[in-house]
Amino acid sequence: MSDTQWLYRLDELCSEHNDIVGKKCAQLGEMTRAGFRVPPGYALSLEAYGRFMNESGAINEVRNYLNELSADPNDPADLPKYDKTSKVVRAILETKAMPADMAELIGRHYDELCRTAGIPDVPVATRSAGPSSHPGQYETFLHVRGKTDLMKNIIKVWSSTFNQRSIHMRHRLGLPLDWDPIGVAVLRMVNAKAAGVMFTLN
């Protein structure tokens, strides 16, 4: 069991925590500190990903399976192999339970969101946060309600690091296939009137 902190409130974070919780979580913390109206929530660090992979035993099963992958990342004809690999590896993660002490701490912070909102089983989003930008590569799950579904969807965010695109990209770049830690943001859903994306010159 690691004593390293792996769960943070957003108001504990700033841009300096990019490599600890992922870029999205770090910047949400920066905005929270600056006084912007950021939905309440908390962040699971890259350490949490590592703890889950190791303590659940998923990492050994994933490595054993990926060692059998025989595919050429530059051959389009081999893309179906990555799709099959993704489905098997994601199933390995998604059938694992969250370690008990992790589930307890995540659940306590979720209960606090519910109390603050005055809503039992308040709906939240579980969002991926990589230490570097990979737009659209990992997954987000919206309107997650209750602690059971919250645990399942956090694990689904982690398992999205093994989607077909991610495995293929890592193979093509010569990166480790079995290890791509990311953070997860757990944010209360808001009733938005509008949404958009802004691109700056920088």
C-alpha beads as a LAMMPS data file, in Angstrom:
LAMMPS data file: protein, C-alpha beads

202 atoms
201 bonds

1 atom types
1 bond types

-500.0 500.0 xlo xhi
-500.0 500.0 ylo yhi
-500.0 500.0 zlo zhi

Masses

1 110.0

Atoms # bond

1 1 1 0.000 0.000 0.000
2 1 1 1.371 3.409 -0.950
3 1 1 1.272 6.370 1.450
4 1 1 1.648 8.789 -1.457
5 1 1 -1.304 11.152 -1.841
6 1 1 -3.332 10.178 -4.898
7 1 1 -6.605 12.117 -4.453
8 1 1 -6.802 15.917 -4.452
9 1 1 -9.526 18.537 -4.143
10 1 1 -9.466 20.924 -7.081
11 1 1 -8.587 23.850 -4.825
12 1 1 -5.380 22.018 -3.834
13 1 1 -4.157 21.975 -7.432
14 1 1 -2.418 24.366 -9.820
15 1 1 -0.502 24.142 -13.090
16 1 1 2.569 22.843 -11.238
17 1 1 0.652 19.593 -10.598
18 1 1 0.407 18.795 -14.329
19 1 1 2.568 15.670 -14.093
20 1 1 0.847 14.515 -10.897
21 1 1 -2.853 14.698 -11.831
22 1 1 -2.811 15.399 -15.579
23 1 1 -3.170 18.621 -17.491
24 1 1 -6.963 18.936 -17.315
25 1 1 -7.110 18.488 -13.537
26 1 1 -4.165 20.827 -12.958
27 1 1 -5.752 23.583 -15.045
28 1 1 -9.159 23.119 -13.384
29 1 1 -7.341 23.632 -10.095
30 1 1 -5.659 26.750 -11.456
31 1 1 -9.037 28.142 -12.533
32 1 1 -10.609 27.276 -9.176
33 1 1 -7.850 29.166 -7.345
34 1 1 -8.304 32.140 -9.689
35 1 1 -11.971 32.402 -8.717
36 1 1 -13.606 31.042 -11.866
37 1 1 -16.890 29.152 -11.486
38 1 1 -15.581 25.601 -11.829
39 1 1 -17.938 22.710 -11.007
40 1 1 -16.983 21.189 -7.644
41 1 1 -15.023 17.979 -7.749
42 1 1 -11.752 16.231 -7.128
43 1 1 -8.915 14.590 -9.013
44 1 1 -7.354 11.135 -8.969
45 1 1 -3.662 11.262 -9.764
46 1 1 -1.479 9.131 -12.007
47 1 1 -0.458 7.382 -8.782
48 1 1 -4.070 6.176 -8.420
49 1 1 -3.876 4.589 -11.880
50 1 1 -0.671 2.829 -10.849
51 1 1 -2.125 1.609 -7.566
52 1 1 -5.181 0.174 -9.303
53 1 1 -3.152 -1.559 -12.000
54 1 1 -0.763 -3.121 -9.492
55 1 1 -3.024 -3.899 -6.547
56 1 1 -5.823 -5.372 -8.677
57 1 1 -3.338 -7.584 -10.527
58 1 1 -4.427 -6.125 -13.862
59 1 1 -0.911 -5.113 -14.875
60 1 1 0.405 -8.691 -14.959
61 1 1 -2.533 -9.959 -17.017
62 1 1 -2.244 -7.019 -19.412
63 1 1 1.492 -7.534 -19.893
64 1 1 1.077 -11.252 -20.499
65 1 1 -1.551 -10.616 -23.161
66 1 1 0.269 -7.748 -24.865
67 1 1 3.434 -9.834 -25.079
68 1 1 1.550 -12.020 -27.546
69 1 1 0.668 -9.109 -29.866
70 1 1 2.146 -9.703 -33.288
71 1 1 1.277 -6.769 -35.499
72 1 1 2.964 -4.212 -37.729
73 1 1 1.836 -0.718 -36.623
74 1 1 2.606 0.604 -40.113
75 1 1 0.462 -1.983 -41.897
76 1 1 -3.214 -0.964 -42.187
77 1 1 -4.113 -4.621 -42.657
78 1 1 -3.083 -5.248 -39.040
79 1 1 -5.465 -2.678 -37.543
80 1 1 -8.080 -5.353 -36.682
81 1 1 -5.467 -6.986 -34.422
82 1 1 -5.289 -3.792 -32.369
83 1 1 -9.063 -3.684 -32.120
84 1 1 -9.206 -7.249 -30.780
85 1 1 -6.319 -6.551 -28.380
86 1 1 -8.080 -3.457 -27.076
87 1 1 -11.290 -5.339 -26.328
88 1 1 -9.477 -8.090 -24.420
89 1 1 -7.255 -5.742 -22.403
90 1 1 -10.091 -3.355 -21.538
91 1 1 -12.160 -6.305 -20.340
92 1 1 -9.293 -7.292 -18.019
93 1 1 -9.365 -3.870 -16.336
94 1 1 -13.131 -3.494 -16.280
95 1 1 -13.687 -6.813 -14.497
96 1 1 -11.361 -5.790 -11.635
97 1 1 -12.677 -4.259 -8.422
98 1 1 -11.377 -0.983 -7.069
99 1 1 -9.041 -1.706 -4.101
100 1 1 -11.085 -1.356 -0.908
101 1 1 -9.191 1.563 0.639
102 1 1 -9.267 3.466 -2.650
103 1 1 -13.013 2.892 -3.009
104 1 1 -13.555 4.109 0.550
105 1 1 -11.692 7.409 0.022
106 1 1 -13.243 8.047 -3.402
107 1 1 -16.656 7.317 -1.898
108 1 1 -16.119 9.710 1.005
109 1 1 -15.322 12.552 -1.387
110 1 1 -18.360 11.648 -3.493
111 1 1 -20.543 11.748 -0.362
112 1 1 -19.201 15.235 0.327
113 1 1 -20.224 16.346 -3.191
114 1 1 -23.706 14.941 -2.525
115 1 1 -23.971 16.773 0.813
116 1 1 -22.767 20.053 -0.693
117 1 1 -25.232 19.765 -3.578
118 1 1 -28.078 18.580 -1.348
119 1 1 -28.736 15.805 -3.859
120 1 1 -28.488 12.073 -3.076
121 1 1 -26.349 10.315 -5.694
122 1 1 -25.518 13.637 -7.351
123 1 1 -24.638 13.135 -11.053
124 1 1 -20.966 13.579 -11.905
125 1 1 -18.669 13.294 -14.899
126 1 1 -15.553 11.116 -14.871
127 1 1 -13.047 12.717 -17.232
128 1 1 -9.601 11.659 -18.382
129 1 1 -6.588 13.896 -17.752
130 1 1 -3.290 12.953 -19.354
131 1 1 -0.019 14.653 -18.386
132 1 1 0.323 15.603 -22.072
133 1 1 -2.418 16.526 -24.530
134 1 1 -4.120 13.691 -26.407
135 1 1 -7.349 15.354 -27.590
136 1 1 -10.166 12.864 -28.065
137 1 1 -7.964 9.859 -27.354
138 1 1 -9.245 8.891 -23.919
139 1 1 -12.837 8.716 -22.710
140 1 1 -15.279 10.683 -20.562
141 1 1 -18.459 9.381 -18.946
142 1 1 -21.314 11.715 -18.067
143 1 1 -24.267 11.591 -15.631
144 1 1 -22.655 8.971 -13.403
145 1 1 -24.766 8.462 -10.266
146 1 1 -23.985 6.558 -7.081
147 1 1 -20.754 5.138 -5.724
148 1 1 -21.035 1.791 -7.492
149 1 1 -21.302 3.382 -10.927
150 1 1 -18.637 5.920 -10.005
151 1 1 -16.079 3.171 -9.336
152 1 1 -16.998 1.396 -12.571
153 1 1 -16.650 4.549 -14.648
154 1 1 -13.353 5.628 -13.127
155 1 1 -11.999 2.216 -14.111
156 1 1 -13.481 2.680 -17.608
157 1 1 -11.579 5.955 -17.942
158 1 1 -8.377 4.133 -17.003
159 1 1 -9.175 1.298 -19.414
160 1 1 -9.582 3.821 -22.231
161 1 1 -5.778 4.138 -22.253
162 1 1 -5.969 0.733 -23.941
163 1 1 -8.390 1.684 -26.689
164 1 1 -7.397 0.753 -30.218
165 1 1 -6.056 4.213 -31.094
166 1 1 -3.879 4.404 -27.978
167 1 1 -2.347 0.938 -28.292
168 1 1 -1.630 1.484 -31.989
169 1 1 -0.076 4.910 -31.374
170 1 1 2.193 3.611 -28.593
171 1 1 3.266 0.670 -30.743
172 1 1 4.020 2.956 -33.679
173 1 1 6.081 5.304 -31.497
174 1 1 7.935 2.506 -29.717
175 1 1 6.399 3.367 -26.330
176 1 1 5.475 0.800 -23.658
177 1 1 2.184 -0.829 -24.599
178 1 1 1.250 -1.767 -21.048
179 1 1 1.681 1.520 -19.201
180 1 1 0.074 4.895 -19.932
181 1 1 -0.996 6.442 -16.601
182 1 1 -3.541 9.252 -16.599
183 1 1 -5.461 11.256 -14.019
184 1 1 -9.223 11.311 -13.620
185 1 1 -11.391 14.324 -12.803
186 1 1 -14.633 13.666 -10.929
187 1 1 -16.809 16.742 -11.464
188 1 1 -20.388 17.523 -10.557
189 1 1 -22.600 17.778 -13.651
190 1 1 -24.067 21.240 -14.263
191 1 1 -27.181 22.301 -16.157
192 1 1 -25.409 24.254 -18.883
193 1 1 -27.195 26.770 -21.074
194 1 1 -24.414 26.727 -23.631
195 1 1 -21.072 25.057 -24.297
196 1 1 -18.154 25.705 -26.587
197 1 1 -14.455 25.459 -27.262
198 1 1 -12.036 28.378 -27.606
199 1 1 -8.743 28.283 -29.491
200 1 1 -6.126 30.937 -28.788
201 1 1 -3.185 32.117 -30.885
202 1 1 -0.788 30.474 -28.393

Bonds

1 1 1 2
2 1 2 3
3 1 3 4
4 1 4 5
5 1 5 6
6 1 6 7
7 1 7 8
8 1 8 9
9 1 9 10
10 1 10 11
11 1 11 12
12 1 12 13
13 1 13 14
14 1 14 15
15 1 15 16
16 1 16 17
17 1 17 18
18 1 18 19
19 1 19 20
20 1 20 21
21 1 21 22
22 1 22 23
23 1 23 24
24 1 24 25
25 1 25 26
26 1 26 27
27 1 27 28
28 1 28 29
29 1 29 30
30 1 30 31
31 1 31 32
32 1 32 33
33 1 33 34
34 1 34 35
35 1 35 36
36 1 36 37
37 1 37 38
38 1 38 39
39 1 39 40
40 1 40 41
41 1 41 42
42 1 42 43
43 1 43 44
44 1 44 45
45 1 45 46
46 1 46 47
47 1 47 48
48 1 48 49
49 1 49 50
50 1 50 51
51 1 51 52
52 1 52 53
53 1 53 54
54 1 54 55
55 1 55 56
56 1 56 57
57 1 57 58
58 1 58 59
59 1 59 60
60 1 60 61
61 1 61 62
62 1 62 63
63 1 63 64
64 1 64 65
65 1 65 66
66 1 66 67
67 1 67 68
68 1 68 69
69 1 69 70
70 1 70 71
71 1 71 72
72 1 72 73
73 1 73 74
74 1 74 75
75 1 75 76
76 1 76 77
77 1 77 78
78 1 78 79
79 1 79 80
80 1 80 81
81 1 81 82
82 1 82 83
83 1 83 84
84 1 84 85
85 1 85 86
86 1 86 87
87 1 87 88
88 1 88 89
89 1 89 90
90 1 90 91
91 1 91 92
92 1 92 93
93 1 93 94
94 1 94 95
95 1 95 96
96 1 96 97
97 1 97 98
98 1 98 99
99 1 99 100
100 1 100 101
101 1 101 102
102 1 102 103
103 1 103 104
104 1 104 105
105 1 105 106
106 1 106 107
107 1 107 108
108 1 108 109
109 1 109 110
110 1 110 111
111 1 111 112
112 1 112 113
113 1 113 114
114 1 114 115
115 1 115 116
116 1 116 117
117 1 117 118
118 1 118 119
119 1 119 120
120 1 120 121
121 1 121 122
122 1 122 123
123 1 123 124
124 1 124 125
125 1 125 126
126 1 126 127
127 1 127 128
128 1 128 129
129 1 129 130
130 1 130 131
131 1 131 132
132 1 132 133
133 1 133 134
134 1 134 135
135 1 135 136
136 1 136 137
137 1 137 138
138 1 138 139
139 1 139 140
140 1 140 141
141 1 141 142
142 1 142 143
143 1 143 144
144 1 144 145
145 1 145 146
146 1 146 147
147 1 147 148
148 1 148 149
149 1 149 150
150 1 150 151
151 1 151 152
152 1 152 153
153 1 153 154
154 1 154 155
155 1 155 156
156 1 156 157
157 1 157 158
158 1 158 159
159 1 159 160
160 1 160 161
161 1 161 162
162 1 162 163
163 1 163 164
164 1 164 165
165 1 165 166
166 1 166 167
167 1 167 168
168 1 168 169
169 1 169 170
170 1 170 171
171 1 171 172
172 1 172 173
173 1 173 174
174 1 174 175
175 1 175 176
176 1 176 177
177 1 177 178
178 1 178 179
179 1 179 180
180 1 180 181
181 1 181 182
182 1 182 183
183 1 183 184
184 1 184 185
185 1 185 186
186 1 186 187
187 1 187 188
188 1 188 189
189 1 189 190
190 1 190 191
191 1 191 192
192 1 192 193
193 1 193 194
194 1 194 195
195 1 195 196
196 1 196 197
197 1 197 198
198 1 198 199
199 1 199 200
200 1 200 201
201 1 201 202
